[in-house]
């Protein structure tokens, strides 16, 4: 069991990619958002972030197993999307306390990020258990990891257009791209 758990997080595996999304890519996005709590970010950048979160929802939902006892992964990621939309919705022209409201919304995003990705990791772990029984794990997990790569790279358009607005996200997505060997 411990060996399988280590394999789940081995560099280049699906679990590693999801864990990196949680611990590096989303953290970088949240750092950049925190740095813009006072002034907000341009509307086209907001749309690009929403598109990247939508891509993550669609991709990670493929790995989710529905359960009567808990919400689906899709629901959890969609809630992250809604929390981001709340952060984004505080317009300085309409809300005199927009920076303070963004700080509060940011704290909710940080907390919810953990919940989203923990749920994804549980789904991947369950799926790896099933795949191991079928002896096709390496091929299938490589295909899945390539899909997960897209949730990181879903931010490429955003960082190309707004590298000065998202310096931390730009750095971390480019690091990921270098690690997996994809050309920009």
Beta strands, then each sheet from edge to edge (+ up, - down):
end
